[in-house]
């Protein structure tokens, strides 16, 4: 079974800043993942030609089971609000998606709050901090019925504020604490290996530099596990879109569940 996580940058290429539906579909198809977590996913956004990128990815990989969960309703950078889950199915939104070729026995959504006020943050390469407005985040969880047994999967995209993404991760860990093993936590956690592994107390399924895509210097995208999943092969894959590389692991469940 192949699992992958990929921050898709709304499907945009860093070369031309455009979204090509066929280029995106080809990239998803090339990953050949059985379970795929996507972050920075657009639905009906002008910058991505109003595509439903989850539906495009699902068709490309042959995933009968898929779920897009909005973190933001509206257009990022313009007029947006925190998504509640009550938005219309075709409304403009931005969030995460989880896709599976295997049956999903149940879904769950965990909403992760943003910092409630503007806060100073110094971006890489800048001397002075900027006052930023954080965005709410979200996680989507699934109970996947794999050929080797049941597998709990959680996909998320955490804040880039290092002191706040740790808080969000702890909230998510509480939500998955009672889920049966084995469990895989995937996504763009916006933190390196050391804090991710320390905070989760989980084992990495795959390691590799994922950001920035052209000359990666850090791993902020993760596949972490507890309870009986092992990797047989791993890779960080550069694809013709996004500023991240996809992180991929071929895995086996140690025991049927």
Secondary structure, 3 states (H helix, E strand, C coil): CEEEEEECHHHECCCCCCECHHHHHHHHHHHCCCEEEEEEEEECCHHHCCCEHHHHHHHHHCCCEEEEEEEEEECCCCCEEECCCCCCCCCCEEEEEEEECCEEEEEEEEEECCCCCCEEECCCCCCCCEEECCCCEEEEEEEEEECCEEEEEEEEECCCCHHHHHHHHHHHHHHHCCCCCCEEEEEECCCCHHHHHHHHCCEEEECCCCECCCCCCECCEEEEEECCEEEEEEEEECCCCCCECEEEEEEEECCCC
